[in-house]
Structure formats: structure tokens, C-alpha cells
């Protein structure tokens, strides 16, 4: 939800609040790292009064700042323990453990119901700031988002982005029971064609590829200028491109889940975790490979399916592009080109991505029938 401050005073107060809270968070983070205090009660006892007095915060905002620091260290520890620090994990781990966590000046600040009050009928909020409590700040959102706000739960985050203020709320949506599928809708994810279903529906990536290429060329020109205004423009372009691509993935995910729900089928996807480490690409293809948001699309499909009660199954992706979906003969020469598949055994000719999606559907059917996955709670359709 976007906030619409009615005056410059209100906007300045919100901006000063975000900046002050993050300065306080950096101070608390320094103390937590120096004293080795990562538990909330211990850290709060050590820094609460000093932080409140030094930065002019009220009691509850001070508590939220300390909790934000504790959560950040917990997340860092979980990342280190899971070994998700990339190819230079050991060096990054040493650096992460040797330095305190730093918060950006415009990082999100959490609010709870004691310092943030919603009036959904009037579409306004009352929010605490360092300049006092601001009442009647209007917000705008879609009708669907406004309806979901009635199920708001827990904290909300105040975000300052490109001079605009947003409130990000957590919504508690009841999850429907997953039904027993009558079959599976196989989905092959790719770069040239973002998604191809086993029904033969192809969702091309040509438009999004042109969009990314245009932005990549524009970023190269801006980097060459080396000015502050060019750097600001680069940040705006990066966020604009991310929003555009996410919206495109939302649309594709909604179509796929809607088709599966309408036909009482489940959605079968490839388990593409770690694919960037396994796949090699030519130099001129690396940008396309690493900008491929397959993980985001898979996550969108999964959460939209959960909201609709549609089962989702991830299958082994090996040889889905080389295996014939008719006779199951597998050979690398079956894939004639990016778009053409010709089976050397039975002569089946198909679009390569369509053939892959049919293999994914078949593997999901086999896995489900063999009981390789746990059955969900079922509902009648």
C-alpha cells in the first residue's frame, strides 16, 4: 500500500523516521557484534535506554529497532549454517562474522499495532514518527488488497523507495485443502519460451527478452557517464525492470494455475535448483541465462496454487529435452534444434518445449501413482 502524505511536513517526518531508526539499528548492531549479544532479551537489556535517549525514539520503536537487529543476525546465522554464501563461501563467512551488520539509510522499518493504526473504511493510517504521531495519512491500494487487509496479522513495514512511502503488511489467508488431481499439467520452463504446457500452450519470452536487452544497452550507456544522476537513473531502471519482469511472471503463473484448477489437475514443474552451476553457456548467452527468473516464476506458481488448493509436484529435469514423450527413447540427437524435436526411434515430431512438458507430465503421473510424494488432504471437486 502506498502512503500519500498530505504535506511536506508529513513526508519529511516519515523520511526522518526511517533514517533515524536505521541509524539506531546500526548502533545497536555494533553493540551486538562487539559484546556478542545476539539474544533479544540480553541485547535489549544492554542497549535499550542508551538507544532510546541517543536517537530520541519512543519506547515501542526502540523495541522494534532492537528486534530488527536480532532478526538480521538470526537470518545471517541461518544463511551461514545452510552454506548459501555462494562460490566464495569461506571468505564471505569470515567477512560476515568479522564485521557487524549494516543497515541502509532507507531500509524498511517494522511497525506493530501500538505505533501503527489502520482505518480501512477511511483508507487512512495513524503512524508514529520522530516528529510526533501523524494521523489520517491516506493510503491507496487495489480493491483486492484492501479486502485482504481485513486479515492483516503481525507487523507492517514502512518502506521508503524512490521518494515514495509504502506500507508492506502481512496477510493471514486461510489455505484451502488440496484436492486429489485427475491428472497433471506439465510445465517446461525455458529462456526462449518462458513456459510451455503439456496442453501445447507456449508463452514466449521474446517480448521480455527485448525489454531486458534494451535496458541492458541503456545501462551500459549510463555507466559510461559516471555521474551521480546516471547512478540514480541506473537504480530506477533496475527496479523498473524487476517490477516489469515480476509482473510478467505473475501473469504467466496465474494462467497456469487457473488452467490446472479449471480442469482439476495438478501442476508439474522441473526441479531446477542449482541449474546455473550445472549449465554452461557461451559468453554472449550468459546474461540471458543469469537474468532468467525461473525460481521466481516457480515460487509464484507454487504460492498461487496453494491459495487455490491446486497440488504442485516437482520432478527430476534430467533428459526431459532429449526423451521422446511417445516411446520414451532418449538420445541427445533427438533434439534437432532449440524448437524442433524428432525422435530417432519412432519418428515423432514435436515442438521441443512441448515434448519436454509432456515428459514432465508423465514423470509426475508416475511419481504420484507410486506414492513417491505424500498425499494431501483431499476435497471433492
N, C-alpha and C positions, 0 to 999 in steps of 0.2 A: 504494500500500500504506500502510495506516495503522499507525503505531507505537503501542505500548501500554506506556509507561514504567511500571515496577513500583512506583516510589516517587516522592514529591515531589522528592527529591533528583535523580533522573534527569530528571524533567520540567524542573526549574529549570536543570539543566546544559544540556539541549538548547536551551531558550529563550535562555539566556545566550550560547550559541554562535552562534545565528542573529543575535542583536542585535550581538554583538561583531564578527562577520565583516562585517556591513553597516556598522558604524561604520568599520571598517578600509577597506572598499571606498569609502566617501565620502572618506576621507583620501587614498587612492590616486587617486581620480577628480579631486580638487582638484589634486594634484601633476601628473597627466597633462594637465589643462587648462592649468594655469599655465605648465608647461615645454614644452607642445606635444609630449609624448611619447605617441604612440598605438600604437607598435610594442611587442610584448610584451617582447623582449629588452632594448630600451633602457629601458622603464619598470621592468622587474624589477631591472635593474642600479642604477637610481636610487633605488628606494623599498623594496627587499626588506628590508634589515637594519633600517631605521628602523621599518617597519610591524611586523615580527616582534617587535621589542623593545617598541614603544609599546603594543601590544594583547595581548601575551602569547600569540601564536599559535605553533604548531609550524611546521616548515618547509613541509610539504606544504599545509596550509591557507592559508598565506601565498601560496604559488604559485597556489592556486585562486582566491583573492581577486583577485590581480592579473589573472589570466586572465579573470575575470568582468568586470572593468572594461574590459579591452581588447575583449572581445566586445560590450559595451554600446556603446562608441564606434563599433565597426565596423558594428553594426546601425543606429545613428543616421546614420552617413555613407551607408549604403545607402539608407535612407529618404529622406534629403535629395536624393541623386543621382537617385532614382526619381521625385521630385516628389510623394510621397504624404503631404504635410503638410496637406491639406485646403484649403478655400477661402481661408484666410488664410495661405497657404504662405510668402510672403515674410517676414511678421512672425514666424511661428513659426521659420523658418530662422534669422533674426537672433538670436532669443532662445535657440535651441538652441546656436548657435555661440558666443554670448557668455557662457554660464553652464556650469559643469561639471555632469555628470550626477549626480543624487542618487538614492540607493537607500533604499527604505523600511526601517524598522527590522525588519520581518518578511519582507523579500524572500528568495526562495529562495537557498540556499547550495549550490553544486555540491561533490560528493564524488567522488573516484576510488577505485580499489581499494586504494590504500595507506592510506586513512583510513576506509574502509567495507568491511566483510567480511560477505557473506551466507552464512547456513547454511539452505539451503532445506528440508532434512529436518526440522530442529528449528523452522523458521519463526522464526528469530531473526536479529538483526544485531549486529555489533560496530562501534561508531561512535566516532570521536574527538570530544571536546568540550573546552571550555576548562577543565573540571574533571577532565580525565583521560579515558581510554578507557572507555566503557561497554560491557560485554559481555552478551550474552544478552537484548537488548531484543526482546521479541516483536513480531511484525507480523501483521496479518490482511489477507486479500485473497480474491478469488473463486478457485475451483479452476482456472478458465481462466487467470487472471492468474498463478497460481502455476506452472502448466505453462509459460507463456510466459517466466517468469523464467529458465528454463534457457538461453534465448537472449539474456540480458541482455548489453549491449555498451556500453562507454564509461562516462560519468559518470552519477551519480544525484543528484537534487536533494533536499535536506532543506527541507521547507516547513512553516511554522507558520501555521495558519489557524484562527481562532476558538478558540484554546486547544488545538487538536489538532495532532499532528505526522504528516506524511506523507512518504513517500519516492517520488519520481517517477523511474522507471527507463526507460531507452531499450532497446527490444527490437528485435533484428535478426530479422525474419521473412522467410523466402525468398518472393520474389514469383513466383507461377506464370506460365507463359506464357499470353498472351491468346489465346483461341480465335477462330476465324472465325465471326461471328454468322450465324444463319439469318434474322434479321430484327431489328427494333428495338422496344423498349418505350418509347414516348414518354411523357414525364412533364411535365405542366404544373404549375408551382409558383404558388401564389397565397396570398392572405391569408384569405379566407373558407374556401376549401378548400386546405389546405396543399399537397396533392399529388393529382393526378388522372392515372391512367394511361390509355394508349390502349386497354387492355382494358375500360375503363369503371369501374375501381375508384376510388372517391372517399374520400379521407382528410380528413375535416372538421377545420377549425380552430376549431369552436365551443367545445370544451372549453378549449383553450389560451387562447382569446380571453377567456373568462370568468375564467380564472385570472389572466391579466395585468391585466384590468380591476379585479378585486378587490384585487390587490396595488397597483395604481396609486392606488386610493382610500385604501388603508391608508397608503401612503407620504405622501400629502397630509396626512393627519391627524397623522402622526408629525412631519413637517416643521413643522407649526404649533406643536408643543410646544416646540421649540428647546432641548431638554435633552440632556445627554450620553447618558443612557440611550436616548433616542429616536434619537440618531445611531448608537448601537451596534445598535439594532434595525433601523434602515434598512440598515446594512451586511449584517446577517444575512439580511434579506428579499431584498436584491439578489442575493446569492449563491444563496439558495434558489430564487429564480425562474429564475436562469440554469441551475442544475442541472436543474430540472424541465423546462425547455424543451429543453435539450440531450438529456435522456433521451427526450423525445417525438420529437425528430428522429432519434435513434439507432434507435428502433423503426420509424419510417417508412422510413428508409434500408435497414434490414435486410430489411423486407418487399419493397421494390422490387428490391433486388439478388438476393434469394432467388428471386423470380418470374422475373427475367431468366435467372439461372443454370439454373433448373429447365427452362426452355423453350429453352435455348441461344440466347438473344437478347442483344443489347447494350442499353445504357441510353442513351436520347437525352434531353438536357436543353437548356433555353434558356440562352444566354449572357447572364446578367443583370447583368454588370459595369457599374457606373455608373448603375443604374436609378433610384436615389434622386435623382440630378441631373437625369434626363430626365423624371421623372414629377412632376406637381403634384398636390396633394391639398388638400381642404378642411381648415379648421383642426381640426375635430373628428375628422378621419381621419389627421392627421399622426402621432399617437402610434402608431397601428396600423401605419402604413407603416414608421416608423423602428424599430419593435420586431420587424419581420418578419425572421426569421433565415434568409433564403433562401440566403445564402452559406454558412452553417454546414451546412444540410441538403445543399447541393450538394457540399461538401467531404466530408461523411460518406458520401454515396453513392459519390463517387469513390474514397475510400480503401478502403471495403468491397468495391467492385468490383475494385480492384487485388488485394486479398487473395484474391478468388475467381477471378481470371482473366477477369472479365467486361469486355468493351470498353465504353468510355464516350465519347460524342460530344456536343459542344456545338454547337448550331445558332443561326442568326440568329433572334431572337424577334419581329422586326417583322411585324405583321399576323397573328400566329398566332391572335388572338382575333377577327379580322374576316374571315378567309378560310374559305370552305366547304371542308371536308375531302373532300367528294364531287366537286364540279365545279371547285374552286379559284377560284370567283368571290370577289373581295374588295371589301367595301364596309363602311363604318362602321355603316350601318343594319342590317347582318346581326346585330349583337349587340343584341338587343332589351332585355335586362336583364342583371344580373350572372350569372344562372344559365341564361338562355334564349338559344339561337341559332337563328335562322330565316333560311335562305338566300333572298335575293330573286330568285335566278336559277332554282334547281332545286327550291326548296321544302323542302329538307332541314331537319328539326327535331331538334336535339340539345341535350344539356346543354352549355353554353358551354365549360366547362373540359374536358369530354370531347372536344369538337370541337377545341380547342386542342392537346390531347395527340396527337390523330390527325395534325394538321398537323406537329407536331414529329417524329412518327414518319416521315411522308412525306419531310420535308426531310433527315432522317438517311439514309434509304434512297437518296435522290438523291445526296447528298454522298458516300456510300460507293461507290456504283456508278460515279460519275465519277472516283473516285480523288482527291477533294479532300483526303483525310486519308491519312497514311501507314499502311500495313498492319502490324499487329503480328505478332510471332512466333506462329504458329498451332499449335494442338494438336488432336488428334482428340477428338470428343465422342461 
